[in-house]
């Protein structure tokens, strides 16, 4: 995705500047050429020599350099890249960008550029929450500046809250998403899609829960691929160890009932993809205190069935039902045959079936082998389209392409906006 791409990285002052070193390394690993501009204050945290060694290129910092500016260096820098990344983007630099100032090389390059800009803010939480910073960010977004982060977290100053710079992996994902969007058609622009991802945790007591081995990698990749094609994506995610996909509205939930409520609250939608591995059962009565061994027989857990999210949305009122409802079938045997049964039982339009038995490496792995089964019988022999093993990212891109083709072919009218009742979210628990 990044092979041959030219990135101009603007590093402003702040303790988070050390993360820019990791970002340079990750960008170059993926084939990008990285050139860096450092503000004077950035040099207080990382040295130009270190940045030059990692980027493999000269580091720029002086606006009035006789050698660089003899050839209008700030203009060349600002327009020779495919994307400008500001990481960290301090409160001061964001303010100067919003005001259109050009009082150092970093600000001048950002003012003179005609290329897209991605900013990763980093500052104390009070600075981030200050009305002036929020006003500046709103102005920059209106000007077309893209943002990744900031995250909640511990600050170098000892406080906790929003203002922590996004991790290098998150910034890298945002960069890749930008280039992926530029390389694919925007055939889902104006479409709203709900995606579920990850496992659910069903509490037994305050410290234990029922769960499964889903990592959420496939669902998160699908959400990112749909957003890259211009869709408005709502990702309803169970507990996972993955960053939120950039450009996606992510709702974090714990239990199947929470996921059920979040999905219905976000209707109407044009499509819904249910990639989450939702627990089929929960404990009927959650113990208020930790269950302890007593030397007697272990406690009996009475189970209750969780709501069937896929079937509920696939069979809901026609005014609220998405035009395309897609489920997943994780099977350990007779994969396609069981997927056909699930397709009929759930009332959805497509099922993506995969084998998840021991030795497949599907749960938690980076690759998948999928079979797309369609209710209308199109797309392959008997309505089954067999995909070879591929990365989950590639599988997500292929599914997004199929969804785009579905809407371009059938061009259904947008679903009417319907006010839905607001179900109560059950109180989630984390282990």
Buried (B, 14 or more C-beta within 10 A) or exposed (E): BBEEBBBBBBBBBBBBBEBBBBBBEBBBEEEBBBBBBBBEBBBEBBEBEBBBEBBEEEBBBBBEEEEBBEEEBBBBBBBEBBBBBBBBBBBBBBBBBBEEBBEBBBBBBBBBBEEBBBBBBBBBBBBBEBEEBEEBBEBBEEEEBBBBBBBEBEBEEEEEBBBBBBBBEBBBBBBBBBBBBEEBEEBBEEBBBBBBBBBBBBBBBBEBBBBBEBBBBBBBBBBBBBBBBBBBBBBBBBBBEBBBBBBBBBBBBBBBBBBBBBBBBBBBBBBBBBBBBBBBBBBEEBBEEEBEEEEEEEEEBEEEEBBBBBBBBBBBEEEBBBBBBBBBBBBEEEBBEBBBEBBEEBBBBBBBBBBBEEEBBBBEBEBBBBBBBBBEEEBEEEBBBEBEEBBBBBBBBBBBBBBBEBBEEEEEEEBEEEEBEEBEBBEBBEE
